[in-house]
Amino acid sequence: MFPVGEKSSDNEVIFWTLQMSDFSPYMNKVIKEFEAQNPEIKIKWIDVPFSEGEKRTLASVLSDNPPDLINLNPDFAALLAQRGALYQIDEKYSEQFNKPVINSLKVNGKLYSLPWYATSAVTIYNKKLLDKSRAKLPATYEDIVNIAPAIKEKTNAYVLLPNITENDTMLRILNKYGVDSPENINSKQSQEVFDMFKNLYQKNLIPKESITQTHREALEKYIAENIVFFQAGANFLTMIKENAPSTYKNTDVAPQITGKLGQNDFSLMNFVIPLRAKHKDEALKFALFLTNNKNQLELAKLTNILAVNEETLKNDFYKNYDENDLMSKARVISAKQLYHIEPAMKPEKNQKEINTLINTAVQQILINKNTTKNILDDVSVQYKKLIAN
């Protein structure tokens, strides 16, 4: 176990990352370059297991000796910002980043974190099965509904396994229709979105396991050619290629499925500086160095992540692709999606409990336990209580 607070020397920045040890050569090289350019600053890098990140961070920011720079997910960072535990970052330091991404990080209009890297799911699909069904490539969830019967009839496969009870999947879908609060969770628009999936489920046009299964099971079904569409990050293409070369041969990629508002989902990892950090200026300087054009491009080429530096996103690496290289095609599609992410879903306090509330409602609606309206009316009441606590 790491101590709650890492005691630092006068010029030593304590820097925590989440499970980046696989990229130690890159991290050590960047640290060495930063220290060479800033001989008065030393960086002490500590890599924390992903599962331990939130618990250790919470303990550390409440101590007198927290790390100076911490790699977190935005939901937890927003929670810490709301509790007054983070240092506010002047917006002038956000100029090198993609603007929609920066906007998504603001808490009550203020900036308490800087982005490090992003991911944005694409639609992975079986072009052989799609051709066999004679259906058009879908752009929206409404399109999915329209082509589902033809796919089932002509291919005996399902259109997709939507994993709508996994984490915040349903909330992300609802956000694409402007449903984003307890006030409109029981609106007519919200009911239509829930009923869209209920109808697919009741008509056996999505697998019965959709009520409980996750993206891992969806991947297995895609590999077995039991579903035509699978929404996931580009890294899943490697898994398909390695585990099912015959399925990969029939695979192509397309933009993410959208809703009425036309925006895309994305995920971020970011940097925060605790309010009690001893070396705030040095930590900020290092965060900006880690996210400069050169270092972003190098990290992007080592991984499947999306850069968040605006200059890097304009690089040919994110602009051009070979039609025969699905990974590069997915990367270019994902990068374009970062310019269409607003309005982004904003995390709430008690977010995990809200996710559970919504996911339970999905299950109740799909199995017709009560009317969609009655279930969502109750959700609205419980949702309000959760964000009031």
Secondary structure, 3 states (H helix, E strand, C coil): CCCCCCCCCCCEEEEEEECCHHHHHHHHHHHHHHHHHCCCCEEEEEEECHHHHHHHHHHHHCCCCCCCEEEECHHHHHHHHHCCCECCCCHHHHCCECHHHHHHHCECCECCEEEEEEECCEEEEEHHHHHHHCCCCCCEHHHHHHHHHHHHHHHCCEEECCCCCCCCHHHHHHHCCCCCCCCCCCCHHHHHHHHHHHHHHHCCCCCHHHHCCCHHHHHHHHHCCCEEEEEECCHHHHHHHHHCHHHHHCEEEECCCECCCCCCCCEEEEEECECCCCCHHHHHHHHHHHCCHHHHHHHHHHCCCECCEHHHHCCHHHCCCCCCCHHHHHHHHHHHHCCCCCCCCCCCCCHHHHHHHHHHHHHHHHCCCCCHHHHHHHHHHHHHHHHHC
